[in-house]
Amino acid sequence: MMLINIRKVVWKMILLVLLFLIIYGLRLPVIYNSVTLVSMLLCIGLLFHRKARSRVHILVKDKVVGIVFLILICLLSWTIILPTLSGTNDYTLIRPFIGVIICFLTCFLWIIYYYAKNKDINQFLRSFVIVNVIQCIIMMLAFFSLEVREFIQIFQDPAVVEIGGFYSGIRGLALTPNAYFGLSYILAVAMLINNYLYFYDTSKRWSYVIFFVILFIGAMSAGRTAILGSVLSVFLLIYLSVVERKMDLLLKYIFKIMLIVFLIVISVSSFTPSQYLELISDRVLPFAFEFYYGYMENGTFQTASTDDLQHMYYAIKWGTFFIGDGIWTVENGLYYGNTDAGYMRNILFMGIFGTVGLFSYIYIMIRSIIIYSKLLPGRIDILIIFCTIWALVTHYKGEIIGYPNMTNVHFYLIFLFVRLYIGDKKTTKLESSSSNNLFNEIRA
């Protein structure tokens, strides 16, 4: 019995490590990134994992999964066709879209392995939160340790390291190449899922309060986008309190958060070296809460990034709006149109029709999750609606929906889990029906 429990723990840890590598896509030599490595390992593992193999055909035969994959192939093709027809020959997006397909297939395989051992969607969502909590703990260690920071930089792009240096060691601390906007987005997603689980994973409520505090501390380094996402996660908490008629849970959550924050402030003030306390007060807090500091100084909540964003949406030609120019970057490496805004960048490259196509496969996944949410415990439909709102809002600032792996991986995973859950139930019913028919024939 003890050996079996040890094997379960080891297997769970392996799946968590693999999930971390999928979400954060570490930069690796030769094989491009850790997502490719995980896909190779999982493919090899199928030779030795019978339960996982037995469920591959469920997702392979799933028509909705097939439609999503077909759209991804079409989008990849369009990144080749459009620049060719436009004569721009800008094939910058080919590699990212190949990465999307690899990431989707890797999530496909990971879910099969996970589902073979655990069919509880709340436990799966908890794994997602834990992986992001681990990332935040790594960031905390990197903040206080130069050795940890140097190790992390091995897996980051030089540009990411350079930007981190500009912020005096308070940013770029995450074990991922996308240590800024993408990280901010995904940490906010983790906070949304965390607060959702606070209501529906009843046996571990204290852990979700602690997880939220850790995620929020990580968000302070990742970026102000994550701070905004934490506010949305609180709105989710309030909404669920009303829907489930459990305002007492909300009050307990607030009390526990205040207690933990109080203990952290006392501990940090008492045991943290003075140089780090100065760095926190002079750099971390002004950066994370720039909107508050700005309001106290000049009466406005605007930040430097929001001011810049206002200039990144501007009038364009109708031809560009409908079809796009087929240009993603210019010769000096800057984005075409000198814009960093998500919707604007999509339209400049592939027009509004291409952008709709880009959003369509995410829409199909979200719609499928909502339709079948009643078959699952809790209110997955509410969670996915809040995640969708978050994606649509943040895409206004930068690339979120469509091709960045980190910012779409939660949609892939939840969608594939739901499709596998539905397919598994149908298969079980068919097998049960066949067994009953055979039994009746024998009796006859």
N, C-alpha and C positions, 0 to 999 in steps of 0.2 A: 504493500500500500504506500509506504514512504517513497519507494523508488518511482512509483507511478506519479505521485505528487511532485517529486523533483523534476520528472520529465515534463510535466505540464507547465511548471514554472519556467524551465529552460526554454520550452517551445514558445511560451508567451513572450519571453524576453527577446527571442530571435525575431518574432513577428514585429515587436515594437521597434527593434533596431532597423529592420527592413522598411517599416513604415516611415521612420525618420528619414532614411535615405531616399525614399520616394518623394516625400513632401519637400525636402530641402535640397535635393539634387546637387550634392557636393561635386565640385570640379575635380575630375580625375584624369590622369594622363592616358593616352591611347584610346580608352573607351568612352571618352567625352564626359560623362558624369555618372553619378551613383545610381540613377534610375536605370540606365542601361545595364549596369552591373547586377542590380536586383532582378531585372527581367531575365538575364542569363541564368542566375542562380535558381530562380523559381521554375524556369523551363526544365533545367536539369533535375530539379527536385521532383517533378511530375513522374519521372521514371521510378521513383521509390515511394510515392505517396498515393496509394490506391484510392483513398477517400476523396482526395482532391481531383484525381483523374475522373472519378465517377460523376463529378459535377461540372466538368468542363463543357460537356455536351449541352447542359441546361442553358448556359449563357450563349454558346455558339448557335443554338437553334432559336434563340430569342430574337424575334423580329425587330423589336424596338432597339435592342443593342446593335443589331445589324444596320439599322437606319442611321444611328449615331455614327457608327464606324464609317459608313458610306459617305456621310457628309464630311467627315474629317478627311477622307481621301479626296473628295471634290475640292475642299478648301486648299489642300496641298497642291493639287493640280492647278488651281486658279492662281496660286502664287508663282507658278511657272508660266502659265498662259498669258495672264494680264501684262506682266512686264515685257513679254515677247511681242504681243500685239501692239503695245504702246510704244515699242521701240526703245524703252528705257533700259532694258536688260538688268534691272535691279532685282536680284534674286535673294535678297537679304533674308526674307521670311521662309525660305525653303527649309533651312535647318531647324528653326523653331517649330515649324509644323510637323516635321519628322519627329521632333522631340515630343510633341503633343500625342502623336499616334503611339509612340513607344511608351509614354507615360500612361495612356489609357489602357493599353494592353497589359502593362505591368500592374496597374490597379486591378484589372480583370483577374490576373493570376493571384495577386495577394488576397483578394476577397475570397477566392475559392479555397485557399489554404486556411484562412481565418474561419470561414463558415463551416469547414469540415470539423472544427473543434468547438465552435461556439456560434449558436444561432440567435443570440440575444443582441438586438440592435443597440440597446443601451450600453452594453459592455463594449461593443465595437466603437461607439461614439466616445466612450470613456478612454479607450486606447488612443484615439485621435487627440483628445485633450492632454493626456499624459505625455505624449510625444512633444507637444508644444510646451508643456511645463518643463520638460527636460531641456529643451532649447533655451528657455528663460534662465534656468539654473546655470547652464553653460555660460550664458551672457553675464550673469552675476560673477561667476568665477573669473571670467576674462576681465571684468572691470577691476578686480582687486589683484589679478596676477598677470604680470607681463609674459610669463612663460606660457600660460594658457592662451593668451592673446596671440602670441607668435605661432603656436601650434594651429590655431584656428585659421590664421592667415595663409597657411599652406594650401587650404582648400578654397580660398577666395581668389577672385580676379584681382589683378594689380590695381585696377581702377577703384574697386571697392576698398582696398587697403588704403589707397591714397585719400579717398573721401573721409574714411575713418580717422586718419591722421589730422585732417582739417578740424575735426570736432574734439580734439584733445583727448581721445581715448574713451569718450562716452558713447560713441556710436560705432557701427561696424563690428560688433562683438559677437555676432551670431555665427554659428557653424553652418554657413550657407553662402553661396555667391550673391544671392539677392537679399542683402542684409538691411535694406532700407524700406522702400515703398511696399514691395511684395511681402516682406516680413511683417510690416505693420498691418497689412490686410489680413494675413493668415492668423496672426495672434488675436485679432478682433473676432475672427470666425471661431477660434478656439474658446474665446470668452462667451460668445453666443451659445455654443454647444454646451459649455460648462454650466451656464445658468439654466439652460433647458434641463440638463440632467439633475440639477439641484431639486427640481420638482418631481422627476420621474424615476430617478434611481435612489429610492428612499433610504436604503441602508447605508449610504455613504455621503450624507449631506455635509458633514463637517469637512470632508476632504475637498468638496467642491468650493467651499468658502476659502480654504487655504489655497487651492489651485488658482482661484480668481485673483487673489492678492499677488501670487507669484507671476501670473500672466500680466497683471497690470504693471508690476515693477519692470518686467521685460519690455512692455509697451512704451515705457518712459524713455528707453534707449532706442527702440526701433523707430519711433516717429510719432508725430501728432495725429496722424491718421488712425493709429491704433487707439489713442486716447479717445478720439471721436467714436470709434467702434465700441469701446467699453461703455460709453454712454448709451448706445443702442442696445447693448446687452442688458443694461439695467432696465430699459424700457421693455425688453422682452420679459424680464423677471416680473415687472409690474403687470404686464398684460396677462401673463400666465396666472398670477395671483388672483386677478379678476375672473378670468375664465374658469379656473378651478375652484374659485371661492375659498381661497386659502391665504387670506391676508396675514394670518399669523406666521406663515412661513416666510413671507417678505420681511416682517418685523424681526424675526429671529435672524434672518440673513444679515440685515443691517446691523443688528447688535453684534453678531459674531465678527463681521468685517471691522467694525469700530474697535472691538477688543483686540483683534490681531494687529491692526494698524498701530494701536496704542503701544502694544508690546514691542513691535518692530521699531518704532520711533525711540522708545526708551533704550532698547538694545543697541541700536545704531549710535545713538548719542553717547552711550556709555563705553562702548568697546571699539568703535571704528577709529582708526588713526586720523589725526587732524587733517592731513593732506587730502584724504578721501572725503572728509566732511566738507572741506572747502570746495572740492571739485563738485560735490553733489549740490551744494547751495549756490555756487557761482555759475555752474555750467548745466548740470542735469535738470534741475528744477526750472530755470529760465527757458531752457530749450523745450522741455515737455509741456510746460504751461505758458508758452509764449502768449497765447491768446489772453490769459488772465493778467499777466504782467503788462501786456499792451493796453488792456482795459484800465488798469490802475494808473498808467502813465498818461494816456491820451484819450481814454473813454471809448475805445473801439476794440472789438474782438478780432480784428483782422491780423493775420500773420504775414510774414514775408512770402511764403509759398502761395497763399491765397491771392495776394496782390499780383504775383507773377502769373497766376492761372487766369486772371481776368483778361490778360493780353494774348492768351493762347487760343482763343476762339474769335474768329473774324470771318468776314464775308469771303466767299470763294465763287468761282465760275460755276454755272449750272452743269456744265459737262463734267467737271470735277466732282460736283455733288452727287450726280447720278451714277457715274461710271468709275470715277477715280482717275488718278494720273499714273498709277503703277510705279510710284516712287516711294520708298520708305526712308532711305538715307541719302545724303548728298556726299560729295567727294571728301569733305573734311570730317566725315563721320557723324555729323549732326543729323538730327531728324529732319526730314523734308518739311518745309513750311515753318521751320523753327518753332515747332510746337511740341509740348510734352503731354498734351491732354489726350485722354483715351479715345473719346468719340471722334474728335477732330482728326487724330492720326489715322484712325480706321477709314474715315471718309476720304481723306486725301489720297490714300493708297488704293482703295477698292470701291469707293463711292458708297452711297446709301444702300444699294442693292446687295453689294458684297458684304457690307456690315450686317445687314439682316441675315444673310447666309451664315456669317460668322457667329451670330447670336443664336441661330436656329437650333444648333445641336445642344446647346446649354438649355434652351427653352424646352426641348423634347424631354431631356432628363428631368428637369424640374416638374414638368407636367405629369410625367409618369410617377414620380415620387408622391405628388399630391393626390393623384387619383387613387393610388393603392395604400395611402397612409392609414386608412381605417383598418386595414388588416394587421397593422403593427401596434404594439403597445404605445401609450403616450400620445402626443400630438406632434408627430414628425412634420405634418403639413404646416403648422405654425412656425416651427424651426426653419424649415426650408424657405418659407415666405420672408422671414427676417433676413436670412442669408442672401436671398435674391435682392431684397431692398439694399442691403449693404453693398453687394456687387454693383448694382446700377448706380448708386451714389458715388462710390469710389472710382468707377470707370470714368466719371467726369474729370477726375484729376489725372489718371494715368491708365496704362494698359492693365485691365483686370479680366474682363470677359473674353473668352476665345482661345488664345494660344499660350499665355504664360502658365507653365505647369503648376507652380506653387499656388497660384490664385484660383485654380479650377479643380484641384485634386480632391477637395471635399465633395464637390458635386459628382465627380466620377465615382468615388468610393460609396457614397450613400445611394446613388442611382444603381450601381452594380449590386450592392447588398440587397436592395429592394427587389430588383429583377431576379436575383438568385433565390430570394426568399419565396417569391411568387412561383417561380418555375419549380422549386423544390416541393412546394405544397401541391402543385398540379401533378407532378410525377408521383408523389406519395399516394394521392387519390387514385390515379390510374392503376398503380400497382396493387392497391387495396381492392379496387374494383375487379381487376383481373384475378386476384386470389379468390375473391368471393365467387366469381363465375366458375372458376375451376373447381371450387369446393362443391358448388351446386351440381355441376356436371357429374362429379364423382358420386355424390349422394343419389343422383338420378339413376 
